[in-house]
């Protein structure tokens, strides 16, 4: 009998667990975070659109077979609703390349949906980040509302 996936009370909790599962190389923990929906979508940097849990699982299995991923997320921008939450984040990943250890930055969008089992990941889409992904600061004295 498979253990019940954790009941996650917020999109933030799912996101923390998502990046933690990558850092630990834990496929089981990673897949427990995805919505139980055949319409889940995952797009890795430079990769094709993967639709459905089987395709998403296969991609993460391949990635995590190389061991834990040295990844940090930052610069979170969140749009939240009662049943849906969208996070735009910058991922900083240490990879072993031809020139040794390299830092890769990706811009990622994570979409979370609230269901009977709490919040779950519905879409993860990551792409190489540009040189400057931080938004410009608002001009001094400007009022945003």
DSSP file (Angstrom, degrees, kcal/mol; ACC not computed):
  #  RESIDUE AA STRUCTURE BP1 BP2  ACC     N-H-->O    O-->H-N    N-H-->O    O-->H-N    TCO  KAPPA ALPHA  PHI   PSI    X-CA   Y-CA   Z-CA
    1    1 A X              0   0    0      0, 0.0     2,-0.2     0, 0.0     0, 0.0   0.000 360.0 360.0 360.0 127.7    0.0    0.0    0.0
    2    2 A X        -     0   0    0      1,-0.1     3,-0.1     3,-0.0     2,-0.0  -0.507 360.0-109.3 -75.6 141.8    1.4    3.4   -1.0
    3    3 A X        -     0   0    0     -2,-0.2     2,-0.2     1,-0.1    -1,-0.1  -0.370  37.9-100.4 -68.1 151.1    1.6    6.0    1.7
    4    4 A X        -     0   0    0      1,-0.1    -1,-0.1    -2,-0.0     3,-0.1  -0.493  40.3-112.3 -69.1 136.9   -0.8    9.0    1.4
    5    5 A X        -     0   0    0     -2,-0.2    -1,-0.1     1,-0.1    28,-0.0  -0.340  44.8 -88.2 -65.7 154.9    0.9   12.1   -0.1
    6    6 A X        -     0   0    0      1,-0.1     2,-0.8    -3,-0.1    -1,-0.1  -0.280  34.2-119.1 -64.9 149.8    1.2   14.9    2.4
    7    7 A X        -     0   0    0     -3,-0.1     2,-0.5   111,-0.1   111,-0.2  -0.825  32.1-158.1 -88.6 111.2   -1.6   17.4    2.7
    8    8 A X  B     -a  118   0A   0    109,-0.8   111,-2.5    -2,-0.8     6,-0.0  -0.830   9.7-161.3-101.0 124.9   -0.1   20.7    1.7
    9    9 A X        +     0   0    0     -2,-0.5     2,-0.3   109,-0.2    -1,-0.1   0.501  67.9  22.4 -86.9  -5.8   -1.8   23.8    3.0
   10   10 A X  S  > S-     0   0    0    109,-0.1     4,-1.6     1,-0.1     5,-0.1  -0.993  71.2-116.5-155.4 159.0   -0.4   26.4    0.6
   11   11 A X  H  > S+     0   0    0     -2,-0.3     4,-2.6     1,-0.2     5,-0.2   0.866 117.0  58.8 -62.9 -36.1    1.2   26.9   -2.8
   12   12 A X  H  > S+     0   0    0      1,-0.2     4,-2.6     2,-0.2    -1,-0.2   0.900 103.3  51.4 -59.9 -40.6    4.3   28.1   -0.9
   13   13 A X  H  > S+     0   0    0      2,-0.2     4,-2.2     1,-0.2    -1,-0.2   0.894 110.3  48.8 -64.3 -39.7    4.5   24.8    0.9
   14   14 A X  H  X S+     0   0    0     -4,-1.6     4,-2.6     2,-0.2    -2,-0.2   0.928 111.3  49.9 -65.1 -44.1    4.3   22.9   -2.4
   15   15 A X  H  X S+     0   0    0     -4,-2.6     4,-2.3     2,-0.2     5,-0.3   0.926 110.5  49.2 -62.6 -44.3    7.0   25.1   -3.9
   16   16 A X  H  X S+     0   0    0     -4,-2.6     4,-2.0     1,-0.2    -1,-0.2   0.925 114.2  46.0 -58.1 -44.7    9.3   24.6   -1.0
   17   17 A X  H  X S+     0   0    0     -4,-2.2     4,-2.6     2,-0.2    -2,-0.2   0.853 109.3  56.5 -68.2 -34.8    8.8   20.8   -1.1
   18   18 A X  H  X S+     0   0    0     -4,-2.6     4,-1.7     2,-0.2    -2,-0.2   0.948 112.4  39.3 -61.2 -51.9    9.3   20.8   -4.9
   19   19 A X  H  X S+     0   0    0     -4,-2.3     4,-2.3     1,-0.2    -1,-0.2   0.840 114.6  54.7 -71.1 -31.7   12.7   22.4   -4.8
   20   20 A X  H  X S+     0   0    0     -4,-2.0     4,-1.8    -5,-0.3    -2,-0.2   0.910 105.6  52.5 -64.9 -42.2   13.6   20.4   -1.7
   21   21 A X  H  X>S+     0   0    0     -4,-2.6     5,-2.4     1,-0.2     4,-1.0   0.891 110.4  48.6 -61.7 -38.6   12.8   17.2   -3.6
   22   22 A X  H ><5S+     0   0    0     -4,-1.7    47,-2.9     2,-0.2     3,-0.6   0.936 109.6  51.3 -64.8 -45.2   15.1   18.3   -6.4
   23   23 A X  H 3<5S+     0   0    0     -4,-2.3    -2,-0.2     1,-0.3    -1,-0.2   0.811 116.7  41.1 -63.2 -28.6   17.9   19.1   -3.9
   24   24 A X  H 3<5S-     0   0    0     -4,-1.8    -1,-0.3    -5,-0.1    44,-0.2   0.562 106.2-126.6 -93.0 -10.1   17.5   15.6   -2.4
   25   25 A X  T <<5 +     0   0    0     -4,-1.0     2,-0.9    -3,-0.6    -3,-0.2   0.857  53.4 157.9  67.3  35.1   17.1   13.8   -5.7
   26   26 A X     >< +     0   0    0     -5,-2.4     4,-2.3     1,-0.2    -1,-0.2  -0.786  22.6 179.0-103.0  96.7   13.8   12.3   -4.4
   27   27 A X  H  > S+     0   0    0     -2,-0.9     4,-2.8     2,-0.2     5,-0.2   0.883  82.3  53.7 -63.3 -40.8   11.5   11.2   -7.2
   28   28 A X  H  > S+     0   0    0      1,-0.2     4,-1.6     2,-0.2    -1,-0.2   0.935 111.8  44.3 -61.7 -46.5    8.8    9.8   -4.9
   29   29 A X  H  4 S+     0   0    0      1,-0.2     4,-0.5     2,-0.2    -1,-0.2   0.899 113.2  53.2 -64.2 -39.8    8.6   13.1   -3.0
   30   30 A X  H >< S+     0   0    0     -4,-2.3     3,-1.3     1,-0.2     4,-0.4   0.943 110.7  44.8 -59.9 -49.5    8.7   15.1   -6.3
   31   31 A X  H >< S+     0   0    0     -4,-2.8     3,-0.9     1,-0.3    -1,-0.2   0.755 102.0  66.3 -72.4 -23.3    5.8   13.1   -7.8
   32   32 A X  T 3< S+     0   0    0     -4,-1.6    -1,-0.3     1,-0.2    -2,-0.2   0.668  97.3  58.7 -68.0 -14.8    3.7   13.3   -4.6
   33   33 A X  T <  S+     0   0    0     -3,-1.3    88,-3.1    -4,-0.5    -1,-0.2   0.634  86.0  94.9 -89.2 -15.7    3.5   17.1   -5.2
   34   34 A X  B <  S-b  121   0A   0     -3,-0.9    88,-0.2    -4,-0.4    78,-0.0  -0.470  84.5-101.9 -81.1 148.3    1.9   16.9   -8.7
   35   35 A X        -     0   0    0     86,-2.9     2,-2.0    -2,-0.2     5,-0.2  -0.336  30.8-116.5 -62.6 147.0   -1.9   17.2   -9.2
   36   36 A X  S    S+     0   0    0     -4,-0.1     2,-0.4     3,-0.1    -1,-0.1  -0.538  79.4 114.9 -84.8  71.7   -3.6   13.9   -9.8
   37   37 A X    >   -     0   0    0     -2,-2.0     3,-1.7    85,-0.0    15,-0.2  -0.991  67.9-140.7-147.8 128.1   -4.6   15.1  -13.2
   38   38 A X  T 3  S+     0   0    0     -2,-0.4    16,-0.1     1,-0.3    -2,-0.0   0.500  99.7  69.2 -71.4  -0.7   -3.6   13.8  -16.6
   39   39 A X  T 3   +     0   0    0     12,-0.1    -1,-0.3    13,-0.1    -3,-0.1   0.284  67.5 129.8 -99.3  10.3   -3.5   17.4  -17.8
   40   40 A X    <   -     0   0    0     -3,-1.7    12,-2.4    -5,-0.2     2,-0.4  -0.309  43.8-155.0 -60.3 150.9   -0.4   18.3  -15.8
   41   41 A X  E     -Dc  51 123A   0     81,-2.2    83,-2.0    10,-0.2     2,-0.4  -0.991  16.9-179.6-134.6 138.9    2.3   20.0  -17.9
   42   42 A X  E     -Dc  50 124A   0      8,-2.1     8,-2.3    -2,-0.4     2,-0.5  -0.992   2.3-177.4-138.4 130.2    6.1   20.2  -17.5
   43   43 A X  E     -Dc  49 125A   0     81,-2.8    83,-2.9    -2,-0.4     2,-0.2  -0.965  11.3-159.6-128.6 114.8    8.5   22.0  -19.7
   44   44 A X    >   -     0   0    0      4,-0.5     3,-2.9    -2,-0.5    -2,-0.0  -0.565  46.2 -71.8 -86.6 156.0   12.2   21.7  -18.9
   45   45 A X  T 3  S-     0   0    0      1,-0.3    82,-0.2    -2,-0.2    -1,-0.1  -0.234 120.3  -2.8 -52.1 122.5   14.6   24.3  -20.4
   46   46 A X  T 3  S+     0   0    0     80,-0.3    -1,-0.3     1,-0.2     2,-0.1   0.500 113.2 115.8  75.3   3.5   15.0   23.7  -24.1
   47   47 A X    <   -     0   0    0     -3,-2.9    -1,-0.2     1,-0.1     2,-0.1  -0.448  68.7 -93.1-102.7 174.3   12.8   20.6  -23.9
   48   48 A X        -     0   0    0     -2,-0.1    -4,-0.5     1,-0.1     2,-0.5  -0.304  48.5 -88.8 -78.4 167.0    9.4   19.6  -25.3
   49   49 A X  E     -D   43   0A   0     -6,-0.1     2,-0.5    -2,-0.1    -6,-0.2  -0.682  42.1-155.9 -76.7 123.6    6.0   20.1  -23.6
   50   50 A X  E     -D   42   0A   0     -8,-2.3    -8,-2.1    -2,-0.5     2,-0.4  -0.908   9.6-169.2-105.1 124.8    5.3   17.0  -21.5
   51   51 A X  E     +D   41   0A   0     -2,-0.5     4,-0.3   -10,-0.2   -10,-0.2  -0.956  46.6  26.4-119.7 131.5    1.6   16.4  -20.8
   52   52 A X  S  > S-     0   0    0    -12,-2.4     4,-2.3    -2,-0.4     5,-0.2   0.057  86.0 -87.3 100.0 151.6    0.4   13.8  -18.3
   53   53 A X  H  > S+     0   0    0      1,-0.2     4,-3.0     2,-0.2     5,-0.2   0.850 122.1  55.6 -62.8 -36.9    1.8   12.2  -15.2
   54   54 A X  H  > S+     0   0    0      2,-0.2     4,-2.3     1,-0.2    -1,-0.2   0.934 111.6  43.0 -63.4 -45.0    3.6    9.4  -17.0
   55   55 A X  H  > S+     0   0    0     -4,-0.3     4,-1.9     2,-0.2    -2,-0.2   0.902 116.0  48.7 -66.9 -41.0    5.5   11.8  -19.2
   56   56 A X  H  X S+     0   0    0     -4,-2.3     4,-2.3     2,-0.2     5,-0.2   0.929 112.1  48.9 -64.7 -45.6    6.3   14.1  -16.3
   57   57 A X  H  X S+     0   0    0     -4,-3.0     4,-2.7     1,-0.2    -2,-0.2   0.924 109.6  51.9 -59.6 -45.6    7.4   11.2  -14.1
   58   58 A X  H  X S+     0   0    0     -4,-2.3     4,-2.0    -5,-0.2    -1,-0.2   0.889 109.9  49.4 -60.5 -39.7    9.7    9.9  -16.8
   59   59 A X  H  X S+     0   0    0     -4,-1.9     4,-2.3     2,-0.2    -1,-0.2   0.933 113.8  44.1 -67.7 -43.8   11.3   13.2  -17.3
   60   60 A X  H  X S+     0   0    0     -4,-2.3     4,-3.1     2,-0.2     5,-0.2   0.858 110.3  56.2 -68.8 -33.9   12.0   13.7  -13.6
   61   61 A X  H  X S+     0   0    0     -4,-2.7     4,-1.1    -5,-0.2    -1,-0.2   0.923 109.8  46.3 -61.2 -42.8   13.2   10.1  -13.3
   62   62 A X  H  < S+     0   0    0     -4,-2.0     4,-0.4    -5,-0.2     3,-0.2   0.929 115.7  45.1 -64.4 -46.1   15.8   10.9  -16.0
   63   63 A X  H >< S+     0   0    0     -4,-2.3     3,-1.2     1,-0.2    -2,-0.2   0.940 116.4  44.3 -63.6 -47.9   16.9   14.1  -14.4
   64   64 A X  H >< S+     0   0    0     -4,-3.1     3,-1.9     1,-0.3    -1,-0.2   0.608  93.3  79.3 -78.3 -11.1   17.1   12.8  -10.8
   65   65 A X  T 3< S+     0   0    0     -4,-1.1    -1,-0.3     1,-0.3    -2,-0.2   0.747  88.5  60.5 -65.6 -20.1   18.8    9.6  -11.9
   66   66 A X  T <  S-     0   0    0     -3,-1.2    -1,-0.3    -4,-0.4    -2,-0.2   0.413 120.2-107.7 -83.6   1.9   21.9   11.8  -12.0
   67   67 A X    <   -     0   0    0     -3,-1.9    -1,-0.3   -42,-0.1   -42,-0.2  -0.483  64.3 -10.9 102.3-174.9   21.5   12.5   -8.3
   68   68 A X        -     0   0    0    -44,-0.2     2,-0.5    -2,-0.2   -45,-0.2  -0.147  64.3-126.6 -58.2 153.2   20.4   15.6   -6.4
   69   69 A X        -     0   0    0    -47,-2.9     2,-1.5   -50,-0.1   -44,-0.1  -0.911  10.6-137.1-105.3 125.7   20.1   18.9   -8.2
   70   70 A X  E     +E   94   0A   0     24,-0.6    24,-2.5    -2,-0.5     2,-0.4  -0.665  50.9 149.2 -83.0  91.1   21.9   21.8   -6.7
   71   71 A X  E     -E   93   0A   0     -2,-1.5     2,-0.4    22,-0.2    22,-0.2  -0.958  30.0-175.5-133.6 143.0   19.1   24.4   -7.1
   72   72 A X  E     -E   92   0A   0     20,-2.0    20,-3.0    -2,-0.4     2,-0.4  -0.990  14.4-148.2-132.4 143.4   17.9   27.5   -5.4
   73   73 A X  E     +E   91   0A   0     -2,-0.4     2,-0.3    18,-0.2    18,-0.2  -0.874  26.6 155.7-110.8 148.4   14.8   29.6   -6.2
   74   74 A X  E     +E   90   0A   0     16,-2.2    16,-2.8    -2,-0.4    -2,-0.0  -0.916  43.4  50.4-154.4 177.9   14.6   33.3   -5.6
   75   75 A X  E     -     0   0A   0     -2,-0.3     2,-0.2    14,-0.2    -1,-0.1   0.877  69.5-168.7  52.3  46.5   12.8   36.4   -6.8
   76   76 A X  E     -     0   0A   0     13,-0.1     2,-0.5    -3,-0.1    13,-0.2  -0.472  13.0-171.5 -70.5 130.9    9.3   34.9   -6.3
   77   77 A X  E     -E   88   0A   0     11,-2.3    11,-2.8    -2,-0.2     2,-0.4  -0.996  14.0-165.5-119.9 121.9    6.4   36.8   -7.8
   78   78 A X  E     -E   87   0A   0     -2,-0.5     2,-0.5     9,-0.2     9,-0.2  -0.894  21.4-169.8-118.5 139.5    3.1   35.3   -6.8
   79   79 A X  E     -E   86   0A   0      7,-2.6     7,-2.7    -2,-0.4     2,-0.4  -0.988  25.9-168.6-120.8 116.6   -0.4   35.8   -8.1
   80   80 A X  E     +E   85   0A   0     -2,-0.5     2,-0.2     5,-0.2     5,-0.2  -0.857  17.4 164.8-118.2 142.7   -2.8   34.1   -5.7
   81   81 A X        -     0   0    0      3,-1.8    -2,-0.0    -2,-0.4     0, 0.0  -0.773  53.4 -89.2-134.7-176.8   -6.5   33.2   -5.8
   82   82 A X  S    S+     0   0    0     -2,-0.2     3,-0.1     1,-0.2    -2,-0.0   0.848 122.3  12.0 -66.3 -34.7   -8.7   30.9   -3.7
   83   83 A X  S    S+     0   0    0      1,-0.2    31,-2.5    30,-0.1     2,-0.4   0.481 126.2  48.3-123.4  -6.9   -8.1   27.8   -6.0
   84   84 A X  E     - F   0 113A   0     29,-0.2    -3,-1.8    35,-0.0     2,-0.4  -0.998  53.7-177.8-141.6 140.3   -5.2   28.7   -8.2
   85   85 A X  E     -EF  80 112A   0     27,-2.3    27,-3.3    -2,-0.4     2,-0.5  -0.999   8.0-161.1-140.5 135.9   -1.8   30.3   -7.6
   86   86 A X  E     -EF  79 111A   0     -7,-2.7    -7,-2.6    -2,-0.4     2,-0.5  -0.974   6.6-169.4-120.3 127.6    0.9   31.2  -10.1
   87   87 A X  E     -EF  78 110A   0     23,-3.0    23,-2.9    -2,-0.5     2,-0.5  -0.964   8.3-162.8-116.2 131.6    4.6   31.8   -9.1
   88   88 A X  E     +EF  77 109A   0    -11,-2.8   -11,-2.3    -2,-0.5     2,-0.3  -0.971  27.2 169.1-107.3 123.4    7.2   33.2  -11.3
   89   89 A X  E     - F   0 108A   0     19,-2.8    19,-2.9    -2,-0.5     2,-0.5  -0.873  36.8-125.7-132.7 161.7   10.7   32.4   -9.9
   90   90 A X  E     -EF  74 107A   0    -16,-2.8   -16,-2.2    -2,-0.3     2,-0.5  -0.961  26.3-155.9-106.2 125.4   14.3   32.6  -10.8
   91   91 A X  E     -EF  73 106A   0     15,-3.2    15,-2.6    -2,-0.5     2,-0.6  -0.872   3.8-161.6-101.2 131.8   16.1   29.2  -10.5
   92   92 A X  E     -EF  72 105A   0    -20,-3.0   -20,-2.0    -2,-0.5     2,-0.4  -0.969  16.2-176.2-114.1 118.7   19.9   29.2   -9.9
   93   93 A X  E     -EF  71 104A   0     11,-3.2    11,-3.1    -2,-0.6     2,-0.6  -0.947  21.6-145.4-123.4 132.2   21.3   25.8  -10.7
   94   94 A X  E     +EF  70 103A   0    -24,-2.5   -24,-0.6    -2,-0.4     2,-0.3  -0.862  30.4 175.0 -93.1 123.1   24.9   24.5  -10.4
   95   95 A X  E     - F   0 102A   0      7,-2.8     7,-3.2    -2,-0.6     2,-0.8  -0.906  35.5-117.8-127.5 155.8   25.7   22.1  -13.1
   96   96 A X  E     + F   0 101A   0     -2,-0.3     5,-0.2     5,-0.2     2,-0.1  -0.850  46.7 167.3 -92.2 112.9   28.8   20.2  -14.2
   97   97 A X  E >   - F   0 100A   0      3,-3.5     3,-1.7    -2,-0.8     0, 0.0  -0.396  54.4 -77.7-112.8-169.4   29.7   21.4  -17.8
   98   98 A X  T 3  S+     0   0    0      1,-0.3     3,-0.1    -2,-0.1    -2,-0.0   0.790 131.9  46.6 -62.6 -28.3   32.6   21.1  -20.1
   99   99 A X  T 3  S-     0   0    0      1,-0.4     2,-0.3     0, 0.0    -1,-0.3   0.075 121.5-103.9-102.0  23.4   34.4   23.9  -18.2
  100  100 A X  E <  S+F   97   0A   0     -3,-1.7    -3,-3.5     2,-0.0    -1,-0.4  -0.669  84.1  10.1  92.4-148.4   33.7   22.4  -14.8
  101  101 A X  E    S-F   96   0A   0     -2,-0.3     2,-0.3    -5,-0.2    -5,-0.2  -0.510  71.6-179.9 -72.9 130.3   31.0   23.7  -12.4
  102  102 A X  E     -F   95   0A   0     -7,-3.2    -7,-2.8    -2,-0.3     2,-0.5  -0.939  25.4-129.2-129.9 152.1   28.8   26.4  -14.0
  103  103 A X  E     -F   94   0A   0     -2,-0.3     2,-0.4    -9,-0.2    -9,-0.2  -0.897  23.7-170.2-102.3 127.3   25.9   28.4  -12.8
  104  104 A X  E     -F   93   0A   0    -11,-3.1   -11,-3.2    -2,-0.5     2,-0.5  -0.957   6.5-156.0-117.3 134.2   22.7   28.4  -14.9
  105  105 A X  E     -F   92   0A   0     -2,-0.4    24,-2.9   -13,-0.2     2,-0.4  -0.938  12.6-176.0-111.7 133.0   19.8   30.7  -14.3
  106  106 A X  E     -FG  91 128A   0    -15,-2.6   -15,-3.2    -2,-0.5     2,-0.6  -0.947  23.6-136.6-124.3 146.2   16.3   29.8  -15.4
  107  107 A X  E     -FG  90 127A   0     20,-2.8    20,-2.1    -2,-0.4     2,-0.4  -0.904  34.2-173.2 -96.1 127.2   13.1   31.7  -15.3
  108  108 A X  E     -FG  89 126A   0    -19,-2.9   -19,-2.8    -2,-0.6     2,-0.5  -0.932  21.6-156.2-127.3 147.6   10.3   29.3  -14.2
  109  109 A X  E     -FG  88 125A   0     16,-2.6    16,-2.3    -2,-0.4     2,-0.5  -0.991  12.2-170.7-119.6 124.9    6.6   29.5  -13.8
  110  110 A X  E     -FG  87 124A   0    -23,-2.9   -23,-3.0    -2,-0.5     2,-0.5  -0.971   4.3-162.1-117.3 126.3    4.9   27.2  -11.4
  111  111 A X  E     -FG  86 123A   0     12,-2.8    11,-3.4    -2,-0.5    12,-1.6  -0.936   7.7-167.1-112.7 128.0    1.1   26.9  -11.3
  112  112 A X  E     -FG  85 121A   0    -27,-3.3   -27,-2.3    -2,-0.5     2,-0.4  -0.872   3.8-163.0-116.6 146.1   -0.6   25.4   -8.3
  113  113 A X  E     -FG  84 120A   0      7,-2.5     7,-2.2    -2,-0.3     2,-0.5  -0.973  16.1-132.5-128.8 143.0   -4.2   24.2   -7.9
  114  114 A X  E     + G   0 119A   0    -31,-2.5     5,-0.2    -2,-0.4     2,-0.2  -0.838  39.0 152.3 -98.0 127.6   -6.1   23.6   -4.7
  115  115 A X  E >   - G   0 118A   0      3,-2.3     3,-1.9    -2,-0.5   -80,-0.0  -0.629  62.5 -66.8-135.5-166.1   -8.1   20.3   -4.6
  116  116 A X  T 3  S+     0   0    0      1,-0.3     3,-0.1    -2,-0.2    -2,-0.0   0.744 131.5  50.7 -63.0 -23.4   -9.3   17.8   -2.0
  117  117 A X  T 3  S-     0   0    0      1,-0.4  -109,-0.8  -110,-0.0    -1,-0.3   0.131 119.8-106.7 -98.9  19.9   -5.7   16.8   -1.2
  118  118 A X  E <  S-aG   8 115A   0     -3,-1.9    -3,-2.3  -111,-0.2    -1,-0.4  -0.535  70.8 -11.3  89.7-160.4   -4.6   20.4   -0.6
  119  119 A X  E     + G   0 114A   0   -111,-2.5  -111,-0.3    -5,-0.2     2,-0.3  -0.526  66.4 177.0 -79.6 141.7   -2.4   22.4   -3.0
  120  120 A X  E     - G   0 113A   0     -7,-2.2    -7,-2.5    -2,-0.2     2,-0.4  -0.963  34.7-100.7-142.2 157.8   -0.6   20.6   -5.8
  121  121 A X  E     +bG  34 112A   0    -88,-3.1   -86,-2.9    -2,-0.3    -9,-0.2  -0.673  36.5 169.1 -80.7 127.7    1.6   21.5   -8.7
  122  122 A X  E     +     0   0A   0    -11,-3.4   -81,-2.2    -2,-0.4     2,-0.4   0.759  66.0  17.3-105.9 -40.1   -0.2   21.6  -12.1
  123  123 A X  E     -cG  41 111A   0    -12,-1.6   -12,-2.8   -83,-0.2     2,-0.4  -0.999  52.4-177.9-140.4 134.3    2.4   23.2  -14.4
  124  124 A X  E     +cG  42 110A   0    -83,-2.0   -81,-2.8    -2,-0.4     2,-0.4  -0.985  12.3 173.0-128.2 122.1    6.1   23.7  -14.2
  125  125 A X  E     +cG  43 109A   0    -16,-2.3   -16,-2.6    -2,-0.4     2,-0.4  -0.974   3.6 177.5-132.7 117.4    7.7   25.6  -17.1
  126  126 A X  E     + G   0 108A   0    -83,-2.9     2,-0.3    -2,-0.4   -80,-0.3  -0.945   3.2 170.6-124.1 143.5   11.4   26.6  -17.0
  127  127 A X  E     - G   0 107A   0    -20,-2.1   -20,-2.8    -2,-0.4   -82,-0.1  -0.973  47.2 -78.0-143.9 154.5   13.5   28.4  -19.7
  128  128 A X  E     - G   0 106A   0     -2,-0.3   -22,-0.3   -22,-0.2     2,-0.2  -0.295  53.1-125.2 -54.1 136.4   17.0   29.9  -19.7
  129  129 A X        -     0   0    0    -24,-2.9   -24,-0.2   -38,-0.2    -1,-0.1  -0.541  19.6-117.2 -84.0 149.9   16.9   33.3  -18.0
  130  130 A X        -     0   0    0     -2,-0.2     3,-0.3     2,-0.1    -1,-0.1  -0.160  39.8 -89.3 -73.1 177.8   18.1   36.4  -19.7
  131  131 A X  S    S+     0   0    0      1,-0.3     2,-0.5     2,-0.1    -1,-0.1   0.853 120.8  27.4 -60.5 -36.4   21.0   38.4  -18.4
  132  132 A X        +     0   0    0      1,-0.1    -1,-0.3     2,-0.0    -2,-0.1  -0.862  62.1 160.7-132.3  99.3   18.8   40.6  -16.3
  133  133 A X        +     0   0    0     -2,-0.5     2,-0.3    -3,-0.3    -1,-0.1   0.521  47.0 103.2 -94.3  -6.8   15.5   38.9  -15.1
  134  134 A X  S    S-     0   0    0      1,-0.1     3,-0.1     3,-0.0     2,-0.0  -0.597  77.1-118.1 -78.4 135.9   14.9   41.3  -12.3
  135  135 A X        -     0   0    0     -2,-0.3     3,-0.1     1,-0.1    -1,-0.1  -0.383  36.2 -97.3 -68.7 150.4   12.2   43.9  -13.0
  136  136 A X        -     0   0    0      1,-0.1    -1,-0.1    -2,-0.0     2,-0.1  -0.356  45.1-102.7 -64.2 148.4   13.3   47.5  -12.9
  137  137 A X        -     0   0    0      1,-0.1    -1,-0.1    -3,-0.1     2,-0.1  -0.396  40.2-100.1 -69.4 148.4   12.6   49.3   -9.7
  138  138 A X        -     0   0    0      1,-0.1     3,-0.1    -2,-0.1    -1,-0.1  -0.437  49.7 -94.3 -65.3 142.0    9.6   51.7   -9.6
  139  139 A X    >   -     0   0    0      1,-0.1     3,-2.2    -2,-0.1    -1,-0.1  -0.252  52.4 -88.2 -57.8 146.8   10.7   55.3  -10.0
  140  140 A X  T 3  S+     0   0    0      1,-0.3    -1,-0.1    -3,-0.1     3,-0.1  -0.317 114.1  15.5 -58.0 132.2   11.1   57.1   -6.7
  141  141 A X  T 3  S+     0   0    0      1,-0.3    -1,-0.3    -3,-0.1     2,-0.2   0.396  91.3 138.2  84.1  -3.2    7.9   58.7   -5.5
  142  142 A X    <   -     0   0    0     -3,-2.2     2,-0.6    -4,-0.0    -1,-0.3  -0.514  44.5-143.9 -75.6 143.2    5.7   56.6   -7.9
  143  143 A X        -     0   0    0     -2,-0.2     2,-0.5    -3,-0.1    -4,-0.0  -0.935  12.1-165.9-110.2 124.8    2.6   55.2   -6.5
  144  144 A X              0   0    0     -2,-0.6    -6,-0.0     1,-0.1    -2,-0.0  -0.912 360.0 360.0-106.9 134.3    1.4   51.9   -7.6
  145  145 A X              0   0    0     -2,-0.5    -1,-0.1     0, 0.0    -2,-0.0   0.333 360.0 360.0-148.7 360.0   -2.2   50.8   -6.8
